[in-house]
Amino acid sequence: TCRRAATSYAALAALGQQPALQLHSFACSGATVADVLNSAQKPNNGGPIAGWLPQLSNLTSTAPVFMTPDDLGATRVVLVSVGGNDTGFSTIITACLLPSSCADDQPAWFAKAESLEPIFVQAYEKIDEATGDATVVVVPYPQFVDVTDCGKAISLDEYQFVVDFIEVLNNTIARAASAAGVLVADTRHTFDGHRQCDREP
């Protein structure tokens, strides 16, 4: 329902530990901060499936559906990645694929990303409060394109805009995490060498 993948970064991080960590994933494709804190993405399905509750509800002891109270008490690390959908990133990518340039509106897109800082701070603080002694780690967005004119649907200016936008969003995320007193993972360069337009994409 939420399009979770066994190859997600959270799953790979858990499997990479010795011994392997048990993973409870509440990620839901398309989620915004509101979906994490307040609203269910799949509220009308009549049963406890992925996206049935606001994601934060799964981390509280009031009525856990997918975790037992023992699981909650044993939680060591909470990984959080949210914000791209609040900025309208899918709209940006769609605009980049249209004949006009998505880079034309970059000041407005940058301002939108930066304006979300207080919303991110509130989200991180609420997650941190709900998770007790667990360490909250915010995961920023990796750069997935290289600024090279490789003839892959969009122009060089648009590639540069996408890279710059992700940097602006990640800087906003980092400031918000610092203000909320939670950690930030250094994942921005995870795809280096394997981005769109790299030799081994």
FIBA-781785 format. One line per 2 residues: number of its first residue (from 1); for each residue x, y, z of C-alpha. Coordinates in steps of 0.02 Angstrom, whole numbers, plus 50000, padded with zeros to 5 digits. Example, Ala and Ser with C-alpha at 12.3 -4.5 7.8 and 13.67 -1.06 7.14 Angstrom:
1	50615/49775/50390 | 50684/49947/50357
# end
This chain:
1	50000/50000/50000 | 50141/50120/50042
3	50262/50052/49910 | 50396/50003/50035
5	50547/49913/49965 | 50665/49787/50042
7	50803/49887/49957 | 50761/50050/50047
9	50903/50135/50139 | 50825/50091/50307
11	50816/49907/50264 | 50993/49904/50197
13	51058/49996/50350 | 50975/49871/50466
15	51039/49721/50369 | 51215/49792/50365
17	51233/49785/50555 | 51313/49640/50647
19	51206/49568/50719 | 51068/49630/50604
21	50947/49752/50680 | 50761/49718/50676
23	50677/49847/50564 | 50502/49918/50582
25	50468/50029/50431 | 50324/50151/50432
27	50378/50242/50275 | 50240/50282/50152
29	50267/50342/49975 | 50210/50521/49950
31	50207/50564/50135 | 50216/50743/50195
33	50255/50808/50369 | 50068/50812/50403
35	50056/50627/50361 | 50196/50589/50483
37	50123/50691/50626 | 49936/50706/50607
39	49848/50620/50463 | 49836/50444/50394
41	49873/50424/50209 | 49760/50271/50192
43	49624/50309/50320 | 49472/50228/50241
45	49527/50048/50217 | 49444/49978/50373
47	49594/49891/50447 | 49773/49904/50508
49	49880/49907/50350 | 50025/50016/50296
51	49978/50199/50305 | 49826/50166/50415
53	49891/50281/50553 | 49992/50441/50555
55	50171/50377/50558 | 50208/50454/50727
57	50066/50353/50804 | 50166/50195/50774
59	50302/50261/50891 | 50190/50295/51040
61	50139/50175/51177 | 49955/50224/51170
63	49895/50104/51035 | 50038/50028/50936
65	49973/49923/50794 | 50131/49855/50714
67	50247/49861/50866 | 50228/49790/51041
69	50267/49895/51195 | 50426/49790/51213
71	50476/49836/51035 | 50446/50018/51073
73	50551/50011/51231 | 50693/49925/51139
75	50698/50048/50994 | 50876/50113/50976
77	50873/50218/50817 | 50735/50307/50721
79	50775/50358/50543 | 50673/50502/50471
81	50664/50562/50291 | 50527/50686/50251
83	50511/50854/50164 | 50529/50823/49979
85	50343/50802/49955 | 50309/50960/50056
87	50415/51058/49933 | 50321/50988/49783
89	50474/50898/49718 | 50373/50784/49604
91	50299/50941/49524 | 50475/51007/49495
93	50529/50846/49409 | 50372/50848/49301
95	50408/51028/49254 | 50585/50982/49205
97	50518/50854/49082 | 50406/50981/48995
99	50466/51088/48848 | 50487/51243/48957
101	50630/51252/49083 | 50596/51209/49265
103	50746/51318/49308 | 50648/51474/49264
105	50556/51470/49431 | 50703/51422/49541
107	50693/51572/49661 | 50515/51523/49706
109	50563/51339/49729 | 50712/51385/49838
111	50604/51500/49944 | 50475/51362/49965
113	50607/51240/50029 | 50681/51366/50150
115	50509/51416/50216 | 50481/51239/50281
117	50619/51250/50413 | 50502/51283/50561
119	50388/51141/50505 | 50536/51023/50499
121	50593/51080/50672 | 50421/51042/50743
123	50418/50871/50660 | 50591/50821/50724
125	50551/50881/50900 | 50389/50782/50906
127	50472/50625/50840 | 50615/50644/50964
129	50493/50667/51108 | 50393/50513/51057
131	50543/50398/51042 | 50608/50413/51219
133	50791/50363/51231 | 50808/50314/51048
135	50926/50415/50937 | 50835/50511/50800
137	50934/50524/50637 | 50870/50633/50496
139	50916/50568/50323 | 50937/50705/50191
141	50913/50680/50005 | 51056/50612/49899
143	51107/50699/49739 | 51045/50588/49599
145	51099/50685/49444 | 51267/50747/49384
147	51279/50920/49306 | 51327/50859/49132
149	51240/50883/48966 | 51214/50699/48930
151	51058/50716/48825 | 50941/50634/48951
153	50778/50730/48929 | 50824/50892/49019
155	50946/51034/48988 | 51108/51075/49076
157	51025/51222/49164 | 50889/51106/49228
159	51017/50980/49292 | 51104/51122/49385
161	50938/51180/49457 | 50895/51006/49522
163	51065/50991/49605 | 51052/51164/49681
165	50874/51133/49741 | 50922/50972/49831
167	51066/51066/49912 | 50948/51204/49972
169	50826/51075/50040 | 50964/50978/50128
171	51033/51137/50206 | 50859/51178/50270
173	50843/51003/50341 | 51014/51017/50425
175	50969/51183/50508 | 50804/51114/50569
177	50886/50956/50638 | 51014/51061/50731
179	50877/51170/50805 | 50781/51015/50860
181	50934/50932/50935 | 50933/50777/50824
183	51068/50702/50715 | 51088/50713/50525
185	51159/50571/50421 | 51287/50616/50288
187	51203/50534/50139 | 51206/50675/50014
189	51346/50596/49912 | 51286/50415/49925
191	51251/50404/49738 | 51415/50485/49681
193	51480/50392/49530 | 51310/50315/49497
195	51200/50467/49467 | 51105/50510/49310
197	51237/50558/49179 | 51381/50472/49274
199	51477/50336/49182 | 51390/50200/49286
201	51217/50269/49322
# end
